[in-house]
Amino acid sequence: MLSSTDRHRTRFPIRDEEVQALSGPYDEEPIGDPRSAVLGQAFAHGVATRARALLHLPTGVPAGSAVICIDVPTVTELAEELGVTTEAMLARVLVHEGSHVLRGHIDGGGVTHGYIREGDAQSDAWQLLTDLLATDEHASLARDARVAQVRLAARQPPAYRRFGAGAPDTGRWMEDAPSPNVWVVRPSRAVLVLAQYEIVEVPVLLSGRAGRPRTGDRVVLADREFAVGEWVVMATSPASHASHPRDVRTVARVESEVCPGGQPPQWLWLHLRRTREAVAAAAVPDSMLDMHDDLTAMSRTNAVDAWADADKQPLAEATAELVARAKADHARGIADVVETMKAAGVEVPPGLDGPRDPLRD
């Protein structure tokens, strides 16, 4: 429900007890006078509630139905002040208020829904906008909406700061909006295997001169045969969450080779989501990657250029071709081993000459 500022404030006057409930037990910062227009603008420009006669909604809105009411002039004004588009600000409001509806917070009839529930809605909005970074059609809007959420939280009561705004990737957004970079990364596991999954975790070896991938950046995974992109960095962490054995072994081996007994190198674990539009291409040449053995942290510019200029094909087609080729190579290799064993009079173990799965092996 879109309305003017006067109509919105008439429908939803801010009560002192509601405002005070937006501060937690350990928050010492005073919230301010709830009658202040500036304070009200910061968090009451969108309200999720149930339709009822007191709101004087337009004819045709069924009583008791879920409604989201938005103060359009205030949303537009805030967008301009925060340096984002009106569409991005509106998207942030809608996903926050939509969370209240889906979580069943709207039955109380208030303008706000309390410290915990407002924090939950902020976290939900942040997660949804992060997920949308992996979609080409919504990535730009989601990126700007996340910037709006970070910048607006600085003006809001403490309940609205309970989300990922304190992460290293977002602290700089108060001044500079994020501009996504593209990285070419060589993972420790085969890209053909990783391409089977929508979400993967890969370690990268950080280099001071190359910078580091950040949430929202795009990644191309490449090995000596195959490259797949793009993936979106959904989160980063200094330690692994999945602890895949191959990744753990590779990290340990690299650390022992780079600095035996000394200061270990710095790692960053990337949590990646494959975009729906992901495609495949021939591998980016080794000469275009900063590598340590099988693990690369950062791309050089010409690696990104090589990916941009590569002859790409749909991921499903490329994967099917590579799987077929791998199975054929695997079968030939097994056949050669079996033939050699038989010629030498060695007993062939049961099942060795049967069909096998090269990806599993």
RONU-974928 format. One line per field, with one value per residue: residue number from 1; chain; y, z, x of N, C-alpha, C in turn. Coordinates in pm, whole numbers. Atoms other than C-alpha are relative to their C-alpha. Layout:
! residues N
pos <- [NUM/...]
unit <- [A/...]
n_yy <- [Y/...]
n_zz <- [Z/...]
n_xx <- [X/...]
ca_yy <- [Y/...]
ca_zz <- [Z/...]
ca_xx <- [X/...]
c_yy <- [Y/...]
c_zz <- [Z/...]
c_xx <- [X/...]
***
This chain:
! residues 361
pos <- [1/2/3/4/5/6/7/8/9/10/11/12/13/14/15/16/17/18/19/20/21/22/23/24/25/26/27/28/29/30/31/32/33/34/35/36/37/38/39/40/41/42/43/44/45/46/47/48/49/50/51/52/53/54/55/56/57/58/59/60/61/62/63/64/65/66/67/68/69/70/71/72/73/74/75/76/77/78/79/80/81/82/83/84/85/86/87/88/89/90/91/92/93/94/95/96/97/98/99/100/101/102/103/104/105/106/107/108/109/110/111/112/113/114/115/116/117/118/119/120/121/122/123/124/125/126/127/128/129/130/131/132/133/134/135/136/137/138/139/140/141/142/143/144/145/146/147/148/149/150/151/152/153/154/155/156/157/158/159/160/161/162/163/164/165/166/167/168/169/170/171/172/173/174/175/176/177/178/179/180/181/182/183/184/185/186/187/188/189/190/191/192/193/194/195/196/197/198/199/200/201/202/203/204/205/206/207/208/209/210/211/212/213/214/215/216/217/218/219/220/221/222/223/224/225/226/227/228/229/230/231/232/233/234/235/236/237/238/239/240/241/242/243/244/245/246/247/248/249/250/251/252/253/254/255/256/257/258/259/260/261/262/263/264/265/266/267/268/269/270/271/272/273/274/275/276/277/278/279/280/281/282/283/284/285/286/287/288/289/290/291/292/293/294/295/296/297/298/299/300/301/302/303/304/305/306/307/308/309/310/311/312/313/314/315/316/317/318/319/320/321/322/323/324/325/326/327/328/329/330/331/332/333/334/335/336/337/338/339/340/341/342/343/344/345/346/347/348/349/350/351/352/353/354/355/356/357/358/359/360/361]
unit <- [A/A/A/A/A/A/A/A/A/A/A/A/A/A/A/A/A/A/A/A/A/A/A/A/A/A/A/A/A/A/A/A/A/A/A/A/A/A/A/A/A/A/A/A/A/A/A/A/A/A/A/A/A/A/A/A/A/A/A/A/A/A/A/A/A/A/A/A/A/A/A/A/A/A/A/A/A/A/A/A/A/A/A/A/A/A/A/A/A/A/A/A/A/A/A/A/A/A/A/A/A/A/A/A/A/A/A/A/A/A/A/A/A/A/A/A/A/A/A/A/A/A/A/A/A/A/A/A/A/A/A/A/A/A/A/A/A/A/A/A/A/A/A/A/A/A/A/A/A/A/A/A/A/A/A/A/A/A/A/A/A/A/A/A/A/A/A/A/A/A/A/A/A/A/A/A/A/A/A/A/A/A/A/A/A/A/A/A/A/A/A/A/A/A/A/A/A/A/A/A/A/A/A/A/A/A/A/A/A/A/A/A/A/A/A/A/A/A/A/A/A/A/A/A/A/A/A/A/A/A/A/A/A/A/A/A/A/A/A/A/A/A/A/A/A/A/A/A/A/A/A/A/A/A/A/A/A/A/A/A/A/A/A/A/A/A/A/A/A/A/A/A/A/A/A/A/A/A/A/A/A/A/A/A/A/A/A/A/A/A/A/A/A/A/A/A/A/A/A/A/A/A/A/A/A/A/A/A/A/A/A/A/A/A/A/A/A/A/A/A/A/A/A/A/A/A/A/A/A/A/A/A/A/A/A/A/A/A/A/A/A/A/A/A/A/A/A/A/A/A/A/A/A/A/A/A/A/A/A/A/A]
n_yy <- [-117/-118/-117/-120/-2/-39/109/110/-31/2/141/70/-84/74/-5/0/133/79/-44/48/145/27/0/122/-19/-46/-120/-119/-120/-46/3/-132/-29/67/-97/-63/43/63/135/79/29/102/138/18/-32/120/68/121/14/56/-101/-21/-121/-119/-46/-70/45/-11/100/123/72/81/-14/110/44/-58/-116/-73/-142/-66/-145/-13/-116/20/98/-71/-94/78/54/-109/-31/112/19/120/-23/20/141/78/-28/65/145/29/-11/108/130/-8/12/133/93/-10/70/144/51/-14/-106/-116/10/-88/-127/-115/-53/85/134/37/11/126/19/-93/56/115/-49/-54/112/63/-88/7/130/6/-88/68/108/-58/-37/108/-5/-111/-100/-74/-22/-142/-52/56/-61/-135/13/33/-126/-78/57/-33/-143/-40/55/-94/-100/70/57/117/123/7/21/142/76/8/-130/-18/84/-78/-35/-103/-119/-109/-45/-127/-102/48/113/108/23/139/41/138/70/137/75/142/73/122/110/-14/-86/87/49/-113/-50/77/-53/-141/-72/65/-74/19/-85/-74/-45/-146/-70/-140/-88/28/-27/119/-2/-44/40/-62/13/115/89/108/111/54/90/15/49/-43/-123/-20/-127/-60/25/-122/14/-25/-29/40/30/35/144/77/47/134/85/111/60/-40/-138/-2/57/-91/-114/44/23/-129/-65/65/-30/-144/-50/106/-47/-146/-59/58/-99/-39/61/-48/103/-61/75/-42/52/-5/-73/79/-20/46/64/66/-28/63/-53/-118/47/-13/-121/-114/13/2/134/80/138/17/-94/-140/-90/-115/-2/-118/-62/70/121/-41/-29/128/57/-80/26/144/59/65/80/28/84/139/61/18/103/131/36/33/125/107/16/56/142/73/9/88/137/43/22/124/111/20/63/139/76/18/97/132/42/35/112/-48/11/-128/-9/-6/-133/-97/-17/-36/-146/-81/-141/-77/-112/56/46]
n_zz <- [0/13/-49/-30/-135/-97/-17/-66/-142/-65/-22/-87/-96/-71/-145/-75/-47/114/29/-105/15/108/-62/-76/-141/-14/81/-86/80/-5/131/36/-13/107/76/97/138/52/-54/61/138/7/-13/11/137/48/-111/33/-100/49/39/-96/31/-52/93/112/124/114/14/68/-78/-97/-141/-51/94/-22/84/-22/29/24/12/121/0/-93/60/105/-66/-62/106/45/-107/-19/121/74/80/-68/16/-98/-132/-5/-12/-138/-85/29/-51/-146/-43/39/-104/-110/41/7/-135/-84/-99/26/-69/-117/37/-24/108/-4/-52/-111/23/62/129/97/34/89/133/59/40/116/115/39/62/130/92/31/95/131/69/93/117/86/17/-124/-75/-19/-94/-132/-51/-48/-116/-115/-39/-70/-132/-85/-28/-78/-135/-86/-49/-59/-134/-3/53/146/31/-27/123/36/33/-62/65/66/137/8/-75/89/80/-48/93/138/39/53/144/4/82/50/-34/49/-113/23/-125/-23/58/143/31/51/-116/-66/85/-22/-117/6/-104/-30/-81/50/-66/85/-68/17/38/-34/116/84/-65/-37/40/-102/23/118/115/87/4/98/-46/116/-19/124/109/-3/-74/-18/-62/-117/-134/-81/-137/-92/-130/-15/-138/-13/-22/76/-62/49/-28/94/-22/103/-28/-124/30/86/-81/-87/82/44/-116/-32/105/8/-118/-101/-131/-12/-5/108/89/-34/86/-1/52/73/8/133/59/146/58/90/137/7/123/-10/108/-18/-117/9/-2/-124/-1/-35/-138/-110/-50/-77/31/48/-67/34/-78/73/144/66/87/127/-21/13/142/70/-24/73/144/25/70/-109/34/-120/-97/10/117/-24/-102/60/87/-80/-72/98/30/-118/-9/105/-39/-116/45/72/-98/-72/94/14/-122/-3/102/-48/-108/57/75/-98/-79/-131/-13/5/-109/45/18/56/142/19/15/-117/12/-14/-93/-135/-20]
n_xx <- [85/-84/73/-78/-56/103/94/-70/-21/132/34/-94/-71/-103/19/-126/-36/-49/-136/-89/-14/-96/-132/-23/-39/-139/-19/-3/23/140/64/48/142/75/78/-88/24/-121/-6/106/-36/-105/46/145/44/68/66/75/106/126/98/108/75/-68/-103/65/-61/91/106/-42/-102/75/-38/-81/-104/-134/-30/-125/26/-129/-4/-80/-90/-112/-90/-74/-92/-107/-85/-87/-96/-92/-78/43/119/128/36/-76/55/131/-23/-40/119/93/-45/6/140/47/-43/97/122/-25/-28/117/-21/86/129/5/61/-86/-83/-119/30/-87/-145/-39/65/-58/-131/21/37/-122/-84/64/-19/-141/-26/66/-72/-126/31/32/-124/-35/88/-40/104/25/-123/-29/99/-28/-123/34/90/-84/-65/101/24/-115/-6/117/-9/-72/96/113/-18/-89/60/-17/-143/-29/-20/-141/-58/-131/-99/-105/34/103/-35/-39/114/52/-48/-18/84/-83/-5/-44/-113/0/-123/-19/-55/-26/30/-77/76/26/113/105/74/65/107/122/69/39/-74/-128/-96/-136/-100/-93/-121/2/-122/18/5/115/127/76/141/95/138/58/-89/20/-116/-10/-83/-71/-114/-77/83/139/29/144/34/-63/47/7/-48/110/-61/-141/-36/-142/-11/96/123/30/-117/-13/-133/-95/-40/-80/-132/-74/-42/-109/-119/-53/-61/-128/-97/-27/-69/-13/-43/8/133/81/60/137/101/137/92/109/125/44/124/-5/112/84/-48/-139/-42/-129/-94/-130/-68/-85/-140/-76/-81/83/44/-96/23/-93/36/137/89/-22/82/48/-22/-54/100/15/78/140/21/5/133/98/-12/3/114/74/116/80/-69/44/-62/-144/-16/30/-112/-116/26/-13/-143/-66/35/-71/-141/-8/20/-121/-106/28/-20/-145/-49/48/-72/-137/3/25/-120/-102/48/45/145/70/98/139/58/-93/24/139/25/-30/34/-125/14/-12/-138]
ca_yy <- [0/320/649/1004/1087/1260/970/716/897/937/564/471/712/610/522/578/223/78/286/195/-173/-143/-124/-438/-494/-410/-110/210/451/663/626/974/1129/906/1218/1328/1321/1232/931/816/840/604/303/371/437/80/-105/-463/-521/-659/-462/-311/-32/209/230/366/159/181/-4/-364/-451/-746/-697/-910/-951/-888/-546/-363/15/232/603/669/1028/929/623/846/1106/844/689/1025/1092/745/762/469/436/460/108/-28/145/16/-338/-322/-208/-476/-770/-650/-606/-927/-1110/-979/-1114/-1457/-1492/-1402/-1085/-871/-980/-740/-435/-214/4/-201/-556/-546/-588/-956/-955/-642/-797/-1117/-922/-737/-1066/-1217/-915/-930/-1302/-1270/-976/-1172/-1469/-1239/-1140/-1474/-1377/-1167/-996/-886/-862/-488/-406/-641/-488/-136/-253/-404/-72/102/-140/-80/298/328/109/380/606/341/205/-88/-358/-274/-326/-701/-832/-854/-482/-522/-762/-650/-650/-391/-143/59/98/398/599/381/157/-186/-238/-612/-752/-1070/-1320/-1633/-1892/-2234/-2461/-2764/-2988/-3054/-2792/-3068/-3203/-2862/-2772/-3040/-2834/-2503/-2404/-2479/-2373/-2316/-2194/-1925/-1828/-1453/-1227/-875/-732/-887/-788/-1027/-1128/-977/-1061/-993/-1035/-1279/-1580/-1810/-2150/-2287/-2588/-2726/-2860/-2668/-2327/-2250/-1912/-1719/-1792/-1526/-1481/-1517/-1501/-1527/-1667/-1720/-2088/-2365/-2447/-2762/-2899/-3108/-3357/-3263/-2893/-2956/-3176/-2927/-2636/-2836/-2935/-2581/-2450/-2709/-2623/-2245/-2192/-2509/-2419/-2050/-1814/-1987/-1809/-1634/-1816/-1701/-1948/-1844/-1959/-1951/-1989/-2078/-1838/-1973/-1838/-2016/-2131/-2333/-2284/-2426/-2373/-2038/-2084/-2144/-1846/-1618/-1729/-1652/-2008/-2213/-2566/-2659/-2360/-2007/-1715/-1430/-1367/-1141/-901/-1101/-1411/-1229/-1104/-1460/-1575/-1286/-1375/-1754/-1962/-2059/-2315/-2408/-2572/-2886/-2949/-2896/-3113/-3396/-3385/-3387/-3665/-3876/-3809/-3885/-4212/-4314/-4229/-4409/-4719/-4727/-4692/-4975/-5194/-5139/-5230/-5545/-5652/-5601/-5800/-6088/-6095/-6116/-6397/-6181/-6245/-5957/-5844/-5892/-5584/-5416/-5475/-5377/-5035/-4761/-4397/-4171/-3881/-4103/-4252]
ca_zz <- [0/-121/45/119/429/602/538/650/977/1048/1008/1209/1493/1678/2045/2302/2437/2090/2033/2369/2292/1999/2241/2393/2756/2686/2460/2637/2350/2401/2117/2130/2125/1934/1827/1626/1252/1178/1409/1268/912/994/1075/1034/658/601/819/791/963/929/745/984/982/1188/906/656/374/21/-56/-155/93/292/669/837/526/543/413/374/388/250/291/-65/-29/275/99/-196/34/227/-96/-207/132/143/-213/-356/-606/-498/-636/-412/-106/-187/-232/110/270/97/191/553/585/392/658/925/727/667/1028/1161/1340/1217/1448/1727/1534/1620/1399/1505/1633/1912/1945/1852/1568/1403/1424/1267/980/926/915/675/447/450/365/84/-71/-45/-222/-500/-573/-755/-1010/-1308/-1329/-963/-863/-913/-729/-442/-411/-379/-138/88/83/181/469/602/575/713/1014/1144/1190/1335/1686/1796/1691/1324/1351/1420/1086/889/878/1101/865/713/366/458/689/397/248/465/216/-89/-254/-351/-708/-780/-909/-1109/-988/-1148/-878/-906/-642/-485/-616/-981/-1128/-1307/-964/-810/-1108/-1002/-698/-659/-341/-278/-45/-173/0/-153/-56/7/-147/-20/-367/-508/-254/-161/-293/-106/-68/-397/-616/-906/-934/-1217/-1104/-1337/-1345/-1620/-1823/-1736/-1630/-1492/-1415/-1275/-907/-652/-324/-68/237/336/649/784/854/675/753/541/597/280/321/-12/75/425/294/26/271/509/229/99/449/502/170/187/542/725/1093/1025/1011/817/511/530/393/299/252/-11/11/-347/-512/-881/-1085/-1287/-1599/-1535/-1843/-1912/-2124/-2182/-1891/-1833/-1911/-1617/-1720/-1644/-1284/-964/-847/-575/-707/-735/-544/-666/-466/-709/-1078/-1292/-1515/-1828/-1669/-1638/-1995/-2111/-1948/-2103/-2449/-2410/-2630/-2376/-2387/-2153/-1837/-1881/-2230/-2128/-1819/-2017/-2270/-2003/-1804/-2119/-2199/-1842/-1842/-2173/-2052/-1726/-1902/-2132/-1834/-1643/-1953/-1995/-1631/-1654/-1976/-1823/-1512/-1717/-1940/-1628/-1483/-1194/-1067/-1148/-836/-868/-1005/-1135/-1494/-1436/-1489/-1251/-1188/-1262/-1061/-754/-802]
ca_xx <- [0/170/82/194/394/102/-136/125/199/-172/-220/87/167/482/430/704/685/735/1046/1197/1136/1381/1673/1824/1925/2291/2237/2336/2282/1966/1720/1574/1230/985/796/1098/1027/1389/1379/1048/1177/1462/1246/872/864/745/495/367/34/-319/-587/-840/-1097/-885/-629/-884/-741/-886/-1208/-1150/-875/-1017/-1021/-757/-541/-167/-68/262/222/502/565/682/813/1020/1163/1259/1415/1613/1740/1877/2039/2198/2328/2127/1845/1482/1431/1708/1566/1218/1353/1517/1190/984/1205/1226/850/787/986/749/455/609/722/377/488/201/-80/15/-102/197/413/717/749/1007/1380/1411/1160/1299/1645/1515/1361/1690/1880/1627/1650/2029/2032/1780/1963/2288/2128/2008/2369/2394/2126/2224/1886/1880/2247/2285/1962/2051/2398/2256/1985/2252/2438/2114/2064/2416/2395/2042/2123/2356/2049/1820/1759/1982/1732/1794/2170/2142/2267/2592/2666/2972/3148/3482/3330/3065/3238/3368/3019/2942/3148/3211/2954/3092/3202/3223/3551/3605/3866/4006/4077/4239/4081/4246/3966/3883/3655/3463/3364/3288/3070/2822/2723/2542/2730/3098/3377/3731/4048/4266/4619/4622/4879/4930/4973/4658/4395/4117/3775/3482/3117/2938/3248/3239/3472/3579/3707/3974/4206/4429/4136/3822/3694/3348/3199/3062/3028/2934/3118/2840/3069/3435/3596/3950/3876/3692/3330/3303/3658/3664/3953/4113/4112/4248/4531/4624/4633/4853/5089/5121/5192/5466/5628/5599/5720/5824/5843/5778/5482/5202/5060/4726/4424/4078/3794/3543/3183/3057/2718/2708/2496/2208/2379/2710/2900/3212/3522/3865/4101/4268/4641/4876/5084/4790/4747/4935/4989/5145/5132/4762/4629/4587/4463/4431/4407/4611/4422/4497/4345/4015/4056/4123/3801/3607/3738/3704/3476/3211/2933/2645/2768/2557/2695/3057/3017/2860/3144/3412/3245/3220/3586/3692/3500/3655/4007/3939/3812/4116/4347/4179/4182/4557/4619/4406/4577/4922/4827/4690/5000/5215/5004/4882/4531/4297/4101/3725/3553/3868/3772/3406/3243/3361/3282/3580/3435/3399/3745]
c_yy <- [124/124/117/-8/34/-115/-115/27/7/-143/-63/99/-84/19/-14/-140/-90/35/-53/-150/-39/4/-125/29/54/122/123/128/43/7/138/11/-66/94/71/-54/-72/-143/-89/-38/-119/-142/-20/31/-121/-73/-121/-25/-75/114/7/137/126/56/76/-34/11/-113/-121/-76/-80/20/-125/-49/69/115/57/142/74/149/34/124/-18/-100/67/95/-73/-55/106/32/-109/-30/-129/36/-20/-147/-88/20/-69/-151/-37/4/-121/-134/-1/-19/-135/-107/2/-76/-152/-61/14/106/105/-2/93/136/122/48/-82/-129/-46/-29/-127/-12/96/-48/-119/45/62/-112/-71/83/-9/-131/-9/86/-59/-111/55/49/-104/-5/121/110/86/40/146/62/-50/64/139/-6/-36/123/87/-53/35/147/45/-49/95/105/-65/-46/-131/-127/-18/-20/-145/-78/13/131/19/-82/84/46/118/129/119/59/130/114/-48/-120/-108/-6/-140/-23/-142/-59/-135/-76/-145/-75/-124/-123/27/84/-81/-53/114/51/-75/61/148/84/-77/91/-29/89/74/49/149/53/148/91/-18/39/-129/11/40/-47/78/-3/-126/-79/-98/-106/-66/-99/-19/-51/79/130/19/134/48/-51/133/-30/38/36/-39/-26/-39/-149/-71/-33/-145/-100/-121/-57/44/142/7/-53/96/121/-39/-20/131/71/-61/32/146/47/-110/56/149/47/-56/110/29/-58/75/-107/71/-94/52/-64/15/75/-91/9/-50/-74/-59/35/-81/71/128/-46/23/132/124/-2/15/-131/-39/-144/-5/106/142/88/106/-10/121/54/-79/-134/30/31/-129/-67/77/-32/-147/-41/-84/-82/-27/-101/-147/-71/-29/-110/-138/-46/-44/-130/-118/-26/-64/-149/-83/-15/-96/-146/-52/-29/-129/-119/-30/-70/-147/-86/-28/-106/-141/-53/-45/-117/39/-6/141/5/8/146/101/27/30/151/74/145/85/118/-48/-40/118]
c_zz <- [0/43/18/143/104/25/77/150/77/31/108/90/83/151/72/42/-112/-31/105/-9/-110/51/86/140/17/-86/88/-75/8/-141/-43/14/-113/-82/-105/-140/-58/49/-65/-143/-9/6/-21/-140/-69/119/-55/110/-61/-36/104/-24/43/-97/-119/-133/-115/-2/-77/71/108/142/44/-94/32/-97/38/-47/-8/-20/-116/1/95/-54/-108/59/63/-105/-48/106/14/-125/-75/-82/83/-8/102/141/17/14/142/93/-20/56/153/48/-40/100/118/-33/6/137/95/106/-1/76/120/-28/20/-125/-11/74/108/-43/-78/-140/-106/-41/-92/-142/-71/-50/-122/-126/-51/-74/-138/-102/-37/-101/-140/-74/-105/-123/-84/-5/125/74/30/101/141/61/57/122/125/50/77/140/96/41/86/144/96/60/85/143/-6/-61/-148/-40/19/-130/-37/-28/58/-65/-72/-140/-9/72/-88/-77/50/-93/-145/-25/-63/-152/-20/-94/-50/29/-69/108/-40/130/14/-55/-148/-23/-54/114/66/-80/18/110/-19/98/33/90/-54/78/-103/88/-25/-35/22/-120/-82/60/35/-55/117/-37/-117/-121/-79/-11/-116/59/-120/46/-136/-118/-19/77/4/68/-51/126/74/139/94/139/-7/147/6/21/-78/83/-39/27/-93/10/-103/25/121/-26/-84/77/89/-79/-43/116/34/-103/-3/117/106/130/20/10/-114/-90/40/-103/12/-64/-62/-2/-124/-36/-152/-53/-93/-143/-19/-130/20/-121/24/112/-31/9/134/9/42/144/95/72/103/-17/-51/53/-43/83/-89/-148/-39/-95/-128/15/-13/-146/-81/18/-80/-148/-35/-76/100/-56/126/90/-15/-118/24/102/-57/-89/81/77/-95/-34/117/15/-103/35/116/-43/-74/97/76/-90/-18/122/6/-100/44/110/-53/-74/95/88/138/3/6/112/-55/-10/-63/-146/-28/-16/131/-30/19/96/144/28/19]
c_xx <- [90/-79/94/51/-106/-97/65/16/-133/-42/86/76/97/-19/133/40/51/145/97/23/98/144/14/50/142/30/-10/-33/-147/-59/-48/-151/-77/-85/84/-27/120/11/-105/31/95/-54/-150/-52/-63/-59/-75/-102/-117/-95/-111/-61/73/104/-58/68/-101/-103/52/109/-72/50/77/109/133/22/136/-24/133/-21/94/90/119/100/85/104/118/96/99/106/105/81/-32/-123/-126/-43/73/-54/-135/15/39/-121/-91/47/0/-144/-58/40/-97/-128/21/26/-121/12/-111/-132/-11/-58/87/72/128/-34/98/142/38/-58/52/140/-10/-33/122/92/-57/21/143/31/-63/73/135/-22/-26/124/39/-90/36/-105/-21/127/26/-96/29/124/-30/-91/78/76/-98/-24/114/-3/-117/11/70/-95/-110/27/79/-60/30/146/40/2/147/68/139/110/105/-37/-97/37/31/-118/-60/44/-1/-90/87/-8/56/118/-22/137/2/76/22/-22/87/-72/-28/-124/-117/-87/-77/-119/-130/-86/-34/80/127/82/139/96/83/115/14/138/-23/-15/-126/-133/-72/-142/-88/-140/-59/89/-32/130/-15/92/63/106/65/-82/-129/-11/-151/-23/-135/-66/-2/51/-114/50/146/27/147/21/-110/-124/-29/112/5/142/103/50/92/140/83/51/118/129/63/70/136/107/40/85/10/55/-11/-143/-84/-58/-145/-97/-132/-86/-119/-120/-73/-134/10/-122/-79/50/142/27/138/85/125/74/76/146/70/75/-79/-47/118/-21/104/-45/-143/-95/33/-92/-63/31/83/-105/-19/-70/-148/-32/-11/-136/-106/0/-15/-126/-78/-116/-80/67/-38/65/148/25/-23/115/121/-19/16/147/75/-31/73/147/18/-12/122/114/-18/26/149/59/-38/77/143/5/-22/121/110/-43/-45/-152/-63/-105/-142/-50/93/-29/-148/-17/26/-35/125/-13/11/144/93]
***
